[in-house]
Amino acid sequence: MDHGPFGKLFPMRRMVVLGMLVLSSLGSACAQWILQNSGSTASLRGIHSLGNGVAWASGMNGTVLRTTDDGATWLPCSMPPGAEKLDFRAVQGFSASAAIVMSSGTGSQSRLYKTIDGCKTWTLIYTNPDPSGFWDAWRLGPDTGSGKDSTEGLLVGDPVHGSFPIWDVNINETNFQVTPVGHRPDSKKGEAAFAASNSSLFLQWTYGTFWLATGGRGGSRVIRRVLHGDDQFSHYGYASAKVPVAQGSDSAGIFALAFRPEPKVALKSLAFAVGIAVGGDYQKPDESAGTAAFTADGGKHWAASATLPHGYRSAVAYDTASKTWITVGINGTDVSTDDGRNWRAVKPNATLGESTDADRDWNAISLPFAVGANGRIGRLEESALK
């Protein structure tokens, strides 16, 4: 589903340039988003950090950027063929030279392009086969950043004929395969997923598990694929849970979903137990009601945060080293150190010369990077959240 600055439902809003960000709520620690030179003026919508200094970014008008030196230099990619008017909502890299970008739009405007030569050239690998469909998210499995040349992931779109279309995507250096998933989760009337920050879908691919966040007039819920049996070859089904996040209109719902890795937890206890859902109502960006919820049992049950983010939020990420959640949106940034039960607003520090709007208008995050309007990219200072 489109929303606000990302598409057709609502008018384009001014996206303020982000410079440096001080997370004053973390005691005396100073956490900064350090502005980097992207060399682009496009509104950036997608960001994917693989680690080891490699990251990819994407945005409007066929824009794709790449760094291999931790953001010291962002290099422009050649434009994929026929992508001049496409909006790349997602980019997923699987090495320094190979990546897939996803555009979102009605019907054939939703496409996947692949590069294997450091984005010198691109190949169109798949186009939405349904003229009424609209792609929302494309995600790789958890081996992202391993340096492997092959990987797999999932692609999901807004409901078509009463269910969410999902595709398995298997990719390597020489070929690709995009396969529609036959057993698809049912949708409710007026329900959709948001293509805001490529965060409405989350994978725990070791056991083929994924979670899908929804919103819209049909309500807000998280759909999860569950295993029926004792091993990875058993039958899969779907379960869902209502989430206390803003709902009831095309502009409201869950915009981003993430789970905290729990490597010591067994599969039957849910390998990713603690999760966060953020969102709200895009048309009411300053309203805090219904902007965040958390789960402690892998998405079976959700509760509203006691202290909420101070406005609509479009992306969320977890920093393992500091055990801190970070959520961003149009009107600011918030952090949580108690797994989403309470959020603290982040405000700029004027004594450090920061702009009064330095906490505002991020579009998406993939730590340590964040992207926004006018080609702006920020990198979180290495010691920021320690």
C-alpha positions in Angstrom: 0.0 0.0 0.0 1.2 3.5 -0.8 1.3 6.1 1.9 2.2 9.8 2.3 5.7 10.6 1.0 6.0 7.2 -0.6 3.2 7.3 -3.1 -0.2 8.0 -4.4 -2.6 8.1 -1.4 -1.5 11.3 0.1 0.3 14.5 -1.0 4.0 14.8 -0.9 5.2 16.3 2.3 8.3 18.3 2.9 11.1 16.0 4.1 13.6 17.9 6.2 17.3 17.3 5.8 18.8 15.4 8.7 22.2 16.1 10.0 23.3 15.0 13.4 21.2 13.4 16.1 21.8 13.3 19.8 20.0 10.6 21.8 19.9 12.7 24.9 17.6 10.2 26.6 20.5 7.7 27.0 22.0 9.4 30.1 25.0 11.5 29.3 25.9 9.5 26.1 25.9 11.3 22.8 24.5 9.3 19.9 24.8 10.9 16.6 23.6 10.4 13.0 26.5 11.8 11.1 25.5 13.2 7.7 27.2 11.7 4.7 27.6 13.0 1.2 25.4 10.7 -1.0 25.9 12.8 -4.2 22.2 12.5 -4.9 19.1 14.7 -4.4 16.6 11.9 -4.8 14.2 11.0 -2.0 15.7 7.8 -0.6 13.3 5.1 0.5 15.4 1.9 0.9 18.6 1.2 2.8 20.3 -2.2 3.5 23.5 -2.5 5.4 25.3 -5.9 5.0 28.1 -5.1 7.4 31.9 -5.0 6.7 31.4 -1.5 5.2 29.0 -2.6 2.5 25.6 -0.9 2.1 23.0 -0.2 -0.6 20.5 2.6 -0.8 17.6 3.3 -3.2 14.9 5.8 -3.9 12.8 7.7 -6.4 13.4 8.1 -10.1 15.4 4.9 -10.4 18.0 5.9 -7.9 20.4 3.3 -6.5 23.6 4.1 -4.5 26.3 1.8 -3.0 29.1 2.1 -0.5 32.0 -0.3 0.2 33.8 1.9 2.7 31.2 2.3 5.5 29.7 5.4 3.9 32.8 7.4 3.5 32.0 7.4 -0.3 28.6 6.7 -1.8 28.8 5.7 -5.5 26.0 6.3 -7.9 24.8 3.2 -9.8 23.7 3.1 -13.4 20.0 3.3 -13.8 18.2 0.1 -14.4 16.6 0.0 -17.9 13.2 1.7 -18.0 13.4 2.8 -14.4 13.4 6.5 -14.9 10.0 7.0 -13.3 10.2 4.0 -10.9 10.2 4.4 -7.1 12.6 1.9 -5.5 11.2 1.3 -2.1 13.6 -1.6 -1.3 17.1 -2.7 -1.9 18.6 -5.9 -0.7 22.2 -6.6 -1.2 23.9 -10.0 -0.9 27.5 -9.0 -1.6 29.5 -5.9 -2.4 28.8 -6.5 -6.1 25.3 -8.1 -6.2 21.9 -6.7 -5.1 18.2 -6.7 -6.0 16.1 -3.5 -6.0 12.3 -3.5 -5.8 10.1 -0.9 -7.2 6.5 -0.3 -6.0 3.6 0.7 -8.1 0.4 -0.6 -9.6 0.8 -3.6 -11.9 3.9 -3.6 -14.0 5.4 -0.6 -12.1 6.3 -3.2 -9.4 9.5 -4.8 -10.6 12.7 -6.6 -9.5 16.1 -5.7 -11.0 19.3 -7.5 -10.3 23.0 -6.5 -10.6 26.0 -8.8 -10.2 28.8 -6.4 -11.3 28.6 -3.6 -8.7 25.6 -2.0 -10.4 27.3 -1.2 -13.7 24.5 -3.1 -15.4 21.1 -4.3 -14.3 18.8 -7.1 -15.5 15.0 -7.0 -15.1 14.2 -10.4 -13.4 10.6 -10.2 -12.6 7.5 -7.9 -13.1 4.3 -8.1 -11.1 2.0 -10.4 -13.1 -1.2 -8.9 -11.7 -2.3 -5.6 -13.2 -4.0 -4.6 -9.9 -1.2 -5.8 -7.6 1.2 -3.6 -5.7 4.4 -4.8 -4.1 5.2 -3.8 -0.5 8.4 -5.6 0.7 11.3 -7.7 -0.5 13.5 -9.2 2.1 16.5 -11.6 2.2 17.0 -14.3 4.7 19.2 -13.9 7.8 22.4 -15.0 6.0 22.5 -11.4 4.7 26.1 -10.1 5.0 27.7 -13.5 5.1 29.5 -12.8 1.9 27.9 -15.7 0.1 27.0 -15.4 -3.6 23.7 -17.1 -3.2 20.7 -16.4 -1.0 16.9 -16.5 -0.8 14.1 -14.3 0.3 10.5 -13.4 0.1 8.5 -10.8 -1.9 5.0 -9.7 -0.7 2.3 -7.5 -2.1 -1.1 -6.0 -1.3 -4.0 -8.4 -1.3 -5.2 -9.7 -4.7 -8.4 -11.8 -4.8 -8.7 -12.0 -1.0 -5.2 -13.0 -0.1 -1.7 -11.6 0.2 0.5 -12.7 -2.8 3.8 -14.0 -1.8 6.8 -15.2 -3.9 9.8 -17.2 -3.0 12.9 -15.7 -4.5 16.0 -17.8 -5.0 19.0 -16.0 -6.4 22.7 -16.6 -7.2 25.3 -15.2 -9.5 24.2 -17.1 -12.6 20.4 -17.5 -12.4 17.3 -16.7 -10.4 13.9 -18.2 -9.7 10.8 -16.4 -8.6 8.1 -18.8 -7.5 4.6 -17.9 -6.3 3.7 -19.4 -3.0 0.6 -21.5 -3.4 -0.7 -21.3 0.2 -1.2 -17.6 0.8 -2.5 -15.8 4.0 -6.1 -14.6 3.7 -6.7 -10.9 3.9 -9.6 -8.9 5.4 -11.7 -6.3 3.6 -9.8 -3.0 3.5 -6.6 -4.6 4.8 -3.1 -4.1 3.2 0.6 -3.8 4.0 2.5 -0.6 3.8 5.4 0.0 1.4 6.9 2.6 3.7 10.4 1.4 4.6 10.6 -2.2 3.4 9.8 -3.2 7.0 6.3 -4.7 6.9 7.9 -8.1 6.4 10.4 -9.8 8.7 12.1 -13.2 8.1 13.6 -15.8 10.3 14.6 -18.0 7.4 16.3 -20.9 9.1 12.9 -22.5 9.6 11.0 -20.7 6.9 9.2 -18.5 9.4 8.1 -15.0 8.6 5.9 -12.2 10.0 3.8 -9.8 7.9 2.4 -6.5 9.4 -0.8 -5.0 8.1 -3.0 -1.9 8.4 -5.7 0.0 6.6 -9.4 0.1 7.1 -9.5 -3.6 7.9 -7.4 -3.2 11.0 -3.9 -3.8 12.2 -2.5 -7.3 12.8 0.6 -9.4 12.4 0.3 -12.6 10.3 2.9 -15.2 11.0 3.8 -18.4 9.2 3.9 -21.3 11.6 5.3 -24.8 11.5 2.9 -27.7 12.0 5.2 -30.6 12.9 8.6 -31.4 14.3 11.0 -30.5 11.5 11.5 -28.0 8.7 9.9 -30.4 6.2 6.5 -30.3 8.0 3.4 -28.5 6.9 3.2 -24.7 7.2 0.1 -22.7 8.1 -0.7 -19.1 9.1 -1.8 -17.5 12.4 -2.5 -13.9 13.2 -2.9 -11.6 16.1 -4.5 -8.2 16.5 -2.0 -5.4 17.4 -3.0 -2.3 19.3 -1.7 0.1 16.7 -3.7 2.8 15.0 -6.2 1.4 12.5 -9.5 2.0 10.7 -8.3 4.2 7.8 -6.1 3.9 4.7 -3.5 6.0 6.4 -3.2 4.0 9.6 -1.6 0.7 10.6 1.7 -1.0 11.3 4.4 0.5 9.1 7.4 -1.5 10.4 8.1 -4.7 12.2 11.3 -6.2 13.7 12.3 -9.0 16.0 15.2 -9.3 18.4 17.5 -12.2 17.7 17.5 -14.9 20.5 20.0 -17.5 19.4 19.7 -19.5 22.6 16.0 -20.0 22.4 14.8 -23.2 20.9 12.5 -23.2 17.8 9.4 -24.3 19.8 10.0 -21.5 22.2 10.2 -19.1 19.2 13.7 -18.3 18.0 12.8 -14.6 17.7 10.7 -14.0 20.8 10.8 -10.2 21.4 9.3 -8.1 18.6 8.3 -4.5 18.0 5.6 -3.1 15.8 5.5 0.7 15.0 3.3 2.9 12.9 0.3 5.1 13.6 -1.7 7.3 11.3 0.3 9.1 8.6 -2.3 11.8 8.3 -1.9 12.6 12.0 1.9 12.5 12.3 2.1 14.3 15.7 -0.4 11.9 17.4 1.3 9.4 19.7 -1.8 7.2 20.3 -1.4 3.8 18.6 2.2 4.2 17.4 4.0 1.2 19.0 3.3 -2.3 20.5 5.5 -5.2 21.6 5.4 -8.9 21.9 7.4 -11.3 24.1 6.2 -14.6 22.6 7.0 -14.4 19.0 3.9 -12.5 17.9 1.2 -14.6 19.5 0.1 -11.7 21.7 0.8 -8.0 21.5 0.5 -5.1 24.0 0.6 -1.4 23.5 3.7 0.4 24.8 3.1 2.1 28.1 5.0 5.2 27.0 4.6 5.7 23.3 6.7 7.3 20.6 5.7 10.9 20.2 4.3 10.5 16.7 3.8 8.3 13.6 6.8 6.0 13.0 7.8 4.4 9.7 10.8 2.3 10.6 12.3 0.4 13.6 15.6 -1.4 14.3 17.4 -3.1 17.1 21.0 -2.4 18.1 22.4 -5.6 19.6 25.5 -4.1 21.1 23.6 -1.6 23.2 20.3 -3.5 23.5 18.5 -0.4 22.2 15.5 -0.1 19.9 15.4 2.9 17.6 12.3 4.1 15.8 12.1 7.0 13.4 9.4 8.9 11.5 8.2 12.2 10.1 8.2 14.2 13.4 11.1 12.7 15.2 13.0 9.8 16.8 12.5 7.7 19.9 14.5 4.9 21.6 13.6 2.1 24.0 15.9 0.1 26.3 13.2 -2.1 27.7 12.1 -3.9 24.6 9.4 -1.5 23.6 7.5 -1.1 26.8 8.6 2.5 27.1 9.9 5.0 24.5 11.9 8.2 25.1 11.9 11.0 22.6 15.2 12.1 21.1 15.7 15.9 20.7 18.5 17.8 19.1 21.2 19.4 21.3 21.4 23.1 20.4 24.6 23.5 22.5 26.3 21.2 19.9 25.1 23.4 17.1 22.5 21.0 15.9 19.4 22.2 13.9 16.2 22.3 15.8 14.7 19.7 13.4 17.7 17.4 13.4 15.6 14.5 14.8 13.0 14.6 12.1 12.0 13.1 8.7 13.9 9.8 8.4 12.4 7.4 5.9 14.1 4.1 6.7 16.9 2.6 8.7 19.3 -0.3 8.5 21.8 0.2 11.2 24.2 1.9 11.2 22.6 3.9 8.3 19.5 5.9 7.9 18.1 7.6 4.7 15.7 10.4 4.0 14.8 13.1 1.6 17.0 15.0 -0.8 19.6 12.2 -0.9 20.4 12.5 2.8 22.2 9.6 4.4 23.3 9.4 8.0 25.5 7.0 9.8 25.2 6.2 13.5 28.4 6.9 15.4 30.2 3.7 16.3 30.1 4.3 20.0 26.8 6.1 20.0 24.6 3.6 21.9 27.2 2.0 24.1 
